[in-house]
Amino acid sequence: MNASNISDNIKKYRNKVGISQDRLSKLADVTYNTIIKIESGANINPTIDTLIKIAKALNVSVDDLIKK
C-alpha cells in the first residue's frame, strides 16, 4: 500500500462527491483528525476498518482507495 495513493484517492473521491473532510468524517464515523491525517499523509497506515468506513461513506471499494 502506498500512502500517497490512499491520501490522493480519498481526496479525489471526496471531491468527486463534493463533501468536506468534516462531512466525510461524520459519514464514515471516524474522527475529523483521522481524515486530516490520512489525507495529509501524516497517517500512512490507516487501519482496514477505517478504510472500509471511508470507502462506504464515499460509495467506493477499498480497492479504489488503495489502487495506484
Secondary structure, DSSP 8 states (H G I E B T S, - for coil): --HHHHHHHHHHHHHHHT--HHHHHHHHTS-HHHHHHHHHTS-SS--HHHHHHHHHHHTS-HHHHH--
